[in-house]
């Protein structure tokens, strides 16, 4: 039994298990008082509805990756901030266009999405 568990653990590891993810720059950026984070989202009806509308449009688009479906959508006083990794520049543009359409203009959207290599 122990041998099977050991083999399963070894097989379950990625071939590059020694490389650890490094989010240091992103974490430092998000700790800045000037950077909106999900816990700062306003709970007023307008911001909640806008976030819900954008999130729904993203999730309904089955051409987007799981990364894209899980980006952060933060709305504060009608201004949308998009954060998180996506797989391609096309996904980044697609998500931004959905947010712009829902928010009513490009001036109301901050696209901080990153393309994961």
Secondary structure, DSSP 8 states (H G I E B T S, - for coil): -HHHHHHHHHHHS-TTTT-----HHHHHHHHSTTS--GGG---SHHHHHHHHHHHHHHHH-TTS-HHHHT-EEEEETTEEEEEEEES-HHHHHHHHHHHHHHHTSGGGEEEEEEE--
